[in-house]
Amino acid sequence: MSTNDAKNRLIPAADIRDAHVPGMSAYNELVAQADANHDAYWSRLAREFLSWRTPFTKGLDESQAPFFKWFEDGTLNVSYNCLDRHVENGLGDKTAIIFEADDGQVTRINYRELLARTCRMANALKARGVKKGDRVVLYMSMSIEGVVVMQACARIGATHSVVFGGFSAQSLRDRIQDAGAVMVVTADEQVRGGKPLPLKAVVDDAIAMGGCESVANVLVYRRSGGAIHWHAARDRWLHEEMQDQPETCEPEWVGAEHPLFVLYTSGSTGKPKGVQHSSGGYLLHAALTTQWTFDLKPNDVFWCTADIGWVTGHTYITYGPLALGATEVVFEGVPTFPDAGRFWKMIQDHKVSIFYTAPTAIRSLIKAAESNESVHPRRYDLSSLRILGSVGEPINPAAWEWYHEHIGGGRCPIVDTFWQTETGGHMITPLPGATPLVPGSCTLPFPGIAAAIVDEMGGDVPNGQGGILVVKKPWPSMIRTIWGDPERFKSSYFPPELKGYYLAGDGAIRDAQTGYFTITGRIDDVLNVSGHRMGTMEIESALVSCTALVAEAAVVGRPDETTGEAICAFVVLKGPRPRGDEAKKIATELRNWVAKEIGPIAKPKDIRFGDNLPKTRSGKIMRRLLRAVAKGEAITQDISTLENPAVLEQLAQSN
Ligand code: 6R9
């Protein structure tokens, strides 16, 4: 099937018994309820899905827009909702987490044990002086302990900030400092693909850089037993801290708006933004979307392959599935170890019924399966699967078809879920028992989400015509502010010309016939590499901070078959333009520099050297030309304003 045919293919919704949202009429009814009374719709769901200590009396408070509040006078505790209430309802013996380590070792933990461990951890945090409102940074391996520490923070009202284990010491330090964390929780090492990778050592380096004086204690989870340095005044073993702690801990009942977490993400300027989320509204959407989008039932085995360092891991590992009392798989390793059949083997072994992963993983596993029959999914029993999900970037129709046929056996619907760190949970997505699917489209807004496409002035754009993706009404799990920078929050997400709509930062188009949404990509300087958000400015600042070598740098994205987008850097050195082996050597040096500054995920794939960058007469770098050069396109664009046309030729040849 050609890409075009696939795009036009409309696949009827799955016939699912007792689906949570059974059919388009049920979907339309929910949308109508939300349209009729947005506040009443969300308030009803907040009462149904969450256990409140003190019931709220009001849904949405718009009085300080765009600083919206939801359910503000209600109190609750997030970890109570994720753990205690299931144990109280007789689900104590139910498996909460099936953890599979990198080496294949499996550990199960039921709700009763998970609650007990969370309480001991919470007591340990309190014993070290962590209290409500304090920030705790996690720099952890994928582990049951990672989830436990997040839940323990929620239990005592501390705000966690998880930093992905692939970020550098410099990035970690910036986040610790920005959050003003009182504690860092880490592991000695993380083990991925058979190799131990340092975590504690990176924390040491981060703190040694200075500016982290707020950190009183570093808690270390012993994962690998690898050698680490020990700072007696500050470092504590997590197991020692927990061992004598009681297995109960009264939850701290917090207001619904209490900040559950801050998660840093890339924006269009150099400095990452600390996206602040609430407790009540966030947890509502986490639980609701986990149930409706994945049609999650009590007997399902749910597996989200994300890392807890990203928002997908927060919402669809730590919070959503546990809030529903589900059984979920948590995986420490990588999809290609010991071979590229790992995901399929784990689905088979754990009888996974709902599988949620990223297009970049699918694309790399397609390549592997096509070149090596022994890791082809047909070699595994995938019959337990009933729902598949995709997240993080657009899924191209060819990958969609392969996922549908080879993983889903042609019978499992794929929910292509569009959302963002800032939105807390799914925004535009099919509901598996209701929405007919179109490969490559995230279809329709989740009921209650007022997604729309507008022009630069906020005017509606007709279907069939592309524009800017916005959300016209506040929703419970939306970002509350940027940590410590409310002005940036306002200007980034609620620019004055957009009539108070939330600006997602993506372009989109709705199909003229179906009204289905397709995301066309970021409209700002944010790249999406393997589903990871990277700011071009962030990478540029990292490059130019290599002051010994670099005079100037510009970073753009170009399409890449496997990673979606690839990072392409154009660099002017302080010395003469290098060629041949010399150019290769310096490019390697610069890649390592960026890995050290930000993390390996930010390493540019291409580095091209020029004597200069293409600039307008007023000195602005012409990025649209660089994008064309990065793609290897002939320059057909207007270059009349270009100061130095010859440089284009040079950059085009310098790969
Ligand atoms: C959840 C997550 C958000 C950006 C977003 C968009 C892209 C995510 C997508 C998608 C097309 C999908 N994105 N899901 N694009 N289809 N189903 O990924 O959060 O890391 O903040 O990234 O990712 O560009 O704006 P985050």
Residues whose N, C-alpha, C, O or C-beta is under 5 A from the ligand:
A	BS01	6R9	S390 V391 G392 E393 P394 D416 T417 F418 W419 Q420 T421 C442 A504 D506 I519 R522 G531 R533
